[in-house]
Amino acid sequence: MPDIPDGQSVEMKGSAAQPYVLRNVGGVYSCSCPAWRNQSIAIEKRTCKHLKKYRGEAAELARVGSAAPPKRAADADSEEDATQAKGPPLLLAQTWTNDVDLAGWWMSEKLDGVRAFWDGKRLLSRLGNVLHAPDWFVEGLPDTPLDGELWLGRKSFQRTVSIVRRQDKSDHWKEISYQIFDAPAQEGSFEERMEFLRDALGGNRARHLQLHAHERCQDAEHLRRELARIEAMGGEGLMLRQPGSKYEIGRSTTLLKVKTFHDAEATVVDHQAGSGRHKGRLGALVVQLADGTQFSVGTGFSDSLRENPPPVGSTITFRYQELSDRGVPRFPSFVRARASPASRSAALPAAPPAATLKGARQMADTASSSAGATRRFEFVEGKSAKFWEISTTDSAVTVRFGRIGTNGQTQTKSFADAAAAQRHADKLIEEKTGKGYVEK
């Protein structure tokens, strides 16, 4: 069977419109397919049907051993949190949703490396696996726990993993630095722990042992400028740490990750059938950008949209994190649909059936949320009968919820501007309809 030379990649046709990319980086094989990406095991243990087909079943079995089967993408967060039970006691970040004023928080670059916990004797991964660093690499580290990231540089994640997952303590570790950003076992505030780290590591520490740089966030404009600067250099985003905060185990709102998600438009060119609980309805939209790039959008849909998806020829707005090296949006998620007159006349019959018109009207109603208007959703199943209402006014989002027939509870959140409020409202509506709430 053929193999992929170290540092090279090959393409293989799969179920998607574009071929999948198979890579070998330092003996760590990867595939761009969702089945490989969504597994919750160490990346050097992942495999998929495309790698097995290309390299052969025997070669892949010899490489990964008895790896666990892939986990569904929907299980990723719960799997990630579950690692706390068997891995080191780490502080995990929440995602910033523009609902907290970050002025005065400590701001640092979010590193795209390998999280590494120093227990005083060994470096451990998030899963609790020993990272076999050379003796010279850990020499000079204190006998107290440290939290940090093994980092090679921006856009070098796979190269970093291929080095630190090996067990031969190779000279490749000379490319890696240990960016230290906390001291979990120390009492006191974040500022006091950083002062402890400066004293513990001393001024004569080796060049590869570095205190990760932090600066105070002045205001929202400062945050936007720094985020744009980091992302322009190929960085992941920012981490914000609440001043005076303790080191907490598990997910905490005292540590927030901030990334830019971009909105763009694409034309629907095909529908992919769903499987599992989505069998018999939409699984994903195949869409095309203006430059001809095609890819699939499989998340962000309500149940009603999966039943009546945007038609071929219509235009959708999707949200994504960044572009891959091939110009394909990463982590695309459906936001809303709109059908331009030109595309509808080209894609639909001159006299569409009533069902098609009804579906188009439903999508238009779902996609629009007029400022100030209150939208009501209900969930009735068995003994459960609940309502949920939402309205946006200027830069605020108000929700009211409870059992049908009661006044319920009311909550209001304020945002920096009307656009941020509308994005938050759209996200909440998507979550509710995904849970089975039906708009009235």
N, C-alpha and C positions, 0 to 999 in steps of 0.2 A: 504493500500500500504506500502511497505517497506521504510525505511529511512536509511540514512547513519549516523552512530554515529560520534560525534564530534572528529576530528582528524584522521578519518579513510577514506578509499577509496574502491571503487568497480570497477570492469571492466564490460564493456558492448560492445558487438559486434556491429559494425556499418559497414559503407561502405568501410573502410580502411582495409588493410591486418591485422593490429594489432588492438586489442580491444581498445576502448576509456576508459580513466580513469576518474571516477567521484569522487570528493572529497568534504568533509565538513570540513572547518577550522573555528571554532568559529562562525558557522552559515552562513558563506559565502560559497556557493556551486559553484563548478567549474567543467568543463569538458575539456578534452584535444582535443576535436574536433575543426576544423577550425571555425565552425559557432559560437561557444562560444568565441573563442579567438579573432575573428575579429570584435566583436561588439565595438562600440565607446561610450558606456555608462558605468557608474560606475560598477565595477565588481560585487558588491553585488546585482545589478539589472539585471544581465545577466542570461539568461536561454537558453535552447536548447531542441531539441526533445528527446535527450537521458535522460536528467534530468526529463523532463515531463513524459516520459515513465516509468522511474524507480520510481519516487516519486508520480506520478499522476498529472494530469492537475490542479486539484483544489489546491493541496498543493503548486505547483509552482506559480500559480496565486496569492495565498494568500501571498506568500513570496516576489515576485517581483512587484506585482501590474501591472499597465499598462506600462510595459517597452517597449521602442522603439524596432522595429524589428532590426535584425542584419544588419550591414553595410558590404559591400563587402570589402575584404582586400585592394583592390586597392584604396579605398576611405580613408584609414587610415590617411595618411598625411594631406589631405585637412580637414578632420574632426578635426584632432589635432590642426591645425592652426586656425580653426573656433572657437575653445574654447576661443581664445583671445578676441572675441567680447563680451562674456558674463562672462568670468572669470576675475581674477585679472590681472593687466598689468605685464606680466612676460617676462623675457629674455629667449629665446629658442635657443637651440644649433643646429648647422649644423654638419654633419658628415665629419670628416677629410678624404680626399681622397688622401693623400700623396703628395699633390701639394703645401703645405705651410711648410716652415722651422719653426719648433716649438721651436728652441733654444731661450731661454730667456723668454718663456711663463710661466705662472703660472700653475702648474700641481697639480691635486687633484684626489682622487679616485671617480669614478662614483658610486653613492649610489643607491642601488636597494630598494628604500623606497617609501614614498608618499610625493610628492611635497607639501609644505605648505607655504602659504603667510600670514604673520602677518601684518594686516592693522593698527595696533596700539591698537586694542581692541579685535580682533578675529583672529583665525586661519582659513584660507580658502583654499579649494582644488583648483586645476587648473581650475575646472569647476565653481568655485565660491560658492561651497557648504560649509556651516559652519562645521568645524571639532570640535566636542564637547569635547575639552580637559578639564580636571579638573582645578579648580581655582588655585590649587597649582602648576600646570604644567606651566601656563603662568605668574605666579607671578614673577616679576623681569624683564619682557620684557619691553623695552622702548615703548613710545607712537609713534614711527616712524616705517614705514614699514620695514619688514625684509623678506628675501627670503631664504628658506632652505628646509630641507628634514626631515620628521619624519622617523626615522630609528631604527630598532631593531637589525639588524646584517646581515651579508652576507647570502644569500640563505634563507631569512626569509620574503620574500615579502608578501606572502599570510597571514602569521601570523600578519604582520604589518597592512595590510589592515583590517583584521578581528577585530583588536583592535580600530583603529582610525575611522572606519566607524560607530561604535556603538554610541548611543546617551545617554548611561547611565553613562558616566564619570567614568568608572570602575577603579579598582585598577590595571588592566592590563596595564594602561598607565605607571606604574612604570618600565615597560620593555623598554619603548620608550625613545629615545633621540631626541632632536631637533638640527640637525646639520645646523648651520647658515652659509651661504656662500656669502651673499651680502646684501646691504642696498639700495634698489631701489630708494628711494626718495632723496638720498644724491647726490649733485653735485660732480664733480671731477673725478679723475681717479680711477681705481680699487684699487690701492694701498692706496689711500686716504680714500676710503670707508672701507677698511679693518682696517685701523687705527681708523676710527670712531667707528667701531664695537667693537674693543678692549676697547676703552674708555667707550662706552655706556653700555656694558655688565658688565664691571668692573671685578676685580679679585676675587670677592666673590660670583660669580654666582653659581646657583645650578648645581649639577653634570650632570643633564639631558640637560642643555643648554650649547651647545658646539660650538665654532668656528671651522668650518671645516678646516682641515689642508691643506695648499698649500706649494709647494716648486718650485723653479725655475727649469725648464727643461734645462739641460746643452747642450745636443745635441741629435742626433737620437739614439745613443747607450744607453744613459741614459733613453730615452723614452721607448725603447724596454725592458730594464731591469726592469723598474718600472711596465710596463704593464704585463710582465711575472710574476712578484712577486704578483701583485694584483690578477691576474687571477688564479694563483696557490693556493691562499687562498679562492677561490670561489667568488671573486669580479667580478663586471660587466665590468670594464674597467677604462678608465681615462677621465677626463675633462681637457681641456686646455684653459686658459683664456689669451687673448692678453694683454700684459702690457700696462698700460696707457689708457685702453679702458673705455668708458662710459657705463652706464647701458641702453641698448636699449630695446624697447618693440618689441616683435616678434622675428623671426629667425634672427640670426646675425652670420657673419663669425668671430666675435671677441670671440665666445665661440664655441669650437669644441669638439665633443665626439669621442673618439678613442677606438676601440675594435678590437680584433684579430678575423679574420675569417679564418677558417682552410679549406684546400682542402683535399678531400679524394676521393676514387674510390668505386664504387658499381656496381653490376651486375643487368641488367634489367630483371625482372621476369614476368612483366605483364604491360599492358596498361590500364589506366582508361579513359573511354569516357568523353569528355568534355560536358559542359552545357552552356547555355546562348550564348554568342558570340563565344564560342568554340564548340558549338554543331556540331557533325559530324566529329570532329577531336580530337586530343589528349587533355585530361584534365590534366593528371598527369602520371608520370612513377612510378610503384611500383618497388622498387629496394631492393637489399639484400647485406648486408655487409659480410665480410669474416666469421664473427662469427655467421651468421644466422639471425641477426637482420634485419627486413623488415620495410620499411616506404615508404611514398610517396614523390615525388619531383614534385611540380606543378608550379614552377615559373622559370624564366630565359630562356624560350623558345621563339624563333622567330616564326613568323607565318609559315614560310617554314618548320621549324622543327615540328611544330604541325601537319602539313600536312604529313610529312614524318619523323616520330619519330624514334629514335634509336631502332633497333629490339630487341626482347627478346633474351637474351644471350649475348648481347653486353655489353661493359663496359663504364660507364660514369664517368666523373669527376664532383663532385658537391662541393659547398662551403657552410659551415655552421658556426654557431656562437659558439656553445658549445653542450655538450651532456646532455641530461636529466638524471634524477636519474635512469631511466631504460636503459640508454645507447643509446637512440635514438637521432640522430642529430637534433638540434633545428634550425629552419629557413633555411632548405636546399634549395639551388638554383642551377639550372643546369648551368654548365660552358661549357663543351664540351663532345663530344662522340668519342669513339674509339672502334673498333671491333677487338678483338684478334682473330688470326686464329683458335684457339681451340674452342672458344665460337661460332664463326660464323659457323664452320662446324657442330657443334652440334645443333645449333638453326635454321639454314636455310637449305632449300633443296639443294641437290647436284648441281642442275642446276637452280639457282634462276631466276625468270622472269626478263625481261629487266627493268621493272618499279622499282623492288627492287634494282637492281644494280644502277640505276640512282639516287634513293633516297639515297643510301649509299654514292655515290660519292658527292651528294649535301651536305650531312652532313659532310663529310670529308673536303670539301672545306670551309664550314662555320666554322668548328672547328679550322682550321689552319690559322695563319696569319703570314707569313714569315717576318722576320725583313727586313726592307728596301723596301719591295714590297708595291706598292700603290694599294689600293682596292677602287673601285668606286661604289657608290650606287645612285640610282635615284628614285625620287618620282614624278609620273605624274598622276594627277587627276583633271578633269575639267580644270580650267585656271591655275592651279599650275603645274609648271615643274621645279623641283629643283634637284641639284646634291650634293653629299657629298663624299669626298675622305679622306682616312686616310692612314698614313704610320708610321712605327716605325723605328727609327735609334738609336742604342745603348740605351740610357736611355731617349730618347725624343719621343714625339708623336706629329705629325703634321697633322692637318685637314685643308681641303680647301672646301668651300661650297658657294653656291649661285644659281642663276637661270641658267638653262641650256642655253649654248650659251654665257655666260659671264665668265670672269676670276675669279669672286667670291672673297672671303676673305680667308686669310690664318692665322691660329693660331698655335703656337707651345708651348707645355708644357714640362718641364724637370722634371725628377724623380730621386729618389735616386739610382736606378739600373734598368737594362733592364727588370727584372721580374716585377717590379712595373709598368713600362711603358706598358708592354704587358697586364697586368691586366686592366689597365685603357683603353687601346685600345679595349680589348674584351668587356668591359662594354659599351663603346660608340657604338660599332657595334650592341650589343644586343638592346640598346635603339632605334637606328635608324631602325633596321629591325622590331622591335615591333611597330613602328609608320607607317609601310607600305613601307619603302624604300626597293628597290630590287637591289641586286648586279648585276653589269654588267660585 
